[in-house]
Amino acid sequence: MTATDIFSLANLIVLPMWLLMIVLPKWKATRFLMDYKVIPLILSLVYVLYIVIAIRISGGMDFGSLSSVMELFTEENAVLAGWVHYLAFDLLVGMWMIKQNENLGIHPLFMAPCLLATFMLGPVGFLLFMLMRSVKIKTA
């Protein structure tokens, strides 16, 4: 499989998980996938594989300056690893938000934009959730 194929597969496996988390967060199958972090674990394995490949090709990784990081993202395998990193961590944040909401009780219609924003824009969704969480805690 090519890096392009893996990119497509990684995107393909996170989409149903996000849909389940947004539409059916309490469903038994959704709970299983979230509790055991199935998709993030798969993505983590893919990340390890492609980060090792990128290191073997480029000979190391320098995160010491913006220009060094930009240079890293000219290597296809490093970019794929970076993308999978985003997918895995955004998904973990979304799972954490749902877990937090078990105690908060924010209505699913209000959680949906938080989860969607986390899926599409990562920190924006996290920020939105934290704002809602703060309001919910203050009014409780």
C-alpha positions in Angstrom: 0.0 0.0 0.0 1.1 3.5 -0.7 1.2 6.4 1.7 -1.8 7.8 -0.3 -3.7 4.6 0.3 -3.0 4.7 4.1 -4.0 8.3 4.2 -7.4 7.4 2.6 -7.9 4.4 5.0 -7.0 6.5 8.0 -9.6 9.1 7.0 -12.1 6.3 6.3 -11.8 4.7 9.7 -12.2 7.9 11.7 -15.3 9.1 10.0 -17.7 6.4 11.2 -16.3 6.7 14.7 -17.0 10.4 14.7 -20.5 9.8 13.4 -21.2 7.2 16.1 -19.9 9.6 18.8 -22.1 12.4 17.5 -25.3 10.5 16.7 -25.2 7.4 19.0 -22.8 8.1 21.8 -24.5 5.8 24.3 -24.9 2.8 21.9 -23.2 -0.3 23.1 -20.9 -0.6 20.0 -19.9 3.1 20.3 -19.2 2.6 24.0 -17.0 -0.4 23.3 -15.0 1.4 20.6 -14.6 4.4 22.9 -13.8 2.4 26.1 -11.1 0.3 24.4 -9.9 3.2 22.2 -10.0 0.8 19.2 -9.6 3.4 16.4 -6.9 5.5 18.2 -4.9 2.4 18.9 -5.0 1.4 15.2 -4.0 4.9 14.3 -1.2 4.8 16.8 0.2 1.7 15.2 0.1 3.4 11.8 1.7 6.4 13.3 4.6 4.4 14.7 5.2 2.6 11.4 5.3 5.8 9.4 7.3 7.8 11.8 9.9 5.0 11.8 9.9 5.0 8.0 10.2 8.8 7.9 13.2 8.7 10.3 14.9 6.0 8.3 14.5 8.1 5.1 15.3 11.5 6.5 17.8 10.4 9.2 16.1 12.1 12.1 13.7 14.8 13.1 14.5 18.3 14.2 11.7 20.2 16.0 13.9 23.1 17.1 12.7 25.7 14.7 9.8 26.4 12.4 12.0 26.0 9.3 13.1 22.6 10.6 9.6 21.5 11.1 8.6 22.8 7.6 11.4 20.7 6.2 10.1 17.6 7.9 6.8 18.1 6.2 8.3 17.9 2.8 8.7 14.1 3.3 5.6 12.2 2.4 5.9 9.6 5.2 6.4 12.3 7.8 3.3 14.2 6.6 1.3 11.0 6.7 2.5 10.4 10.3 1.6 14.0 11.2 -1.9 13.6 9.8 -2.5 10.3 11.6 -1.3 12.0 14.7 -3.9 14.7 14.3 -6.6 12.1 13.6 -5.8 10.0 16.6 -5.5 12.9 19.1 -8.6 14.8 17.9 -10.5 11.5 18.3 -9.1 11.0 21.8 -10.2 14.5 22.7 -13.7 13.8 21.4 -13.9 10.6 23.4 -12.7 12.5 26.5 -15.4 15.1 25.9 -18.1 12.5 25.7 -16.8 10.8 28.9 -16.8 14.2 30.7 -20.3 14.8 29.6 -21.5 11.7 31.4 -21.3 13.8 34.6 -22.1 17.1 33.0 -25.3 16.2 31.2 -24.9 18.7 28.3 -27.7 18.0 25.8 -26.5 16.0 22.7 -27.7 18.8 20.4 -25.2 21.1 22.2 -22.5 18.4 22.2 -22.8 17.8 18.5 -21.2 21.1 17.4 -18.4 20.6 19.9 -17.7 17.2 18.5 -18.0 18.3 14.9 -15.7 21.2 15.5 -13.2 18.9 17.2 -13.3 16.6 14.2 -12.8 19.4 11.7 -10.8 22.0 13.7 -9.4 20.2 16.7 -8.7 22.9 19.3 -11.7 24.9 18.3 -14.0 22.1 19.3 -12.1 21.6 22.5 -12.4 25.3 23.3 -16.1 25.3 22.6 -16.6 22.3 24.8 -14.6 23.8 27.7 -16.7 27.0 27.5 -19.9 25.0 27.6 -18.5 22.9 30.5 -17.6 26.0 32.4 -21.1 27.4 31.9 -22.7 24.1 32.9 -20.6 23.8 36.1 -21.4 27.4 37.1 -25.1 26.9 36.6 -25.2 23.6 38.5 
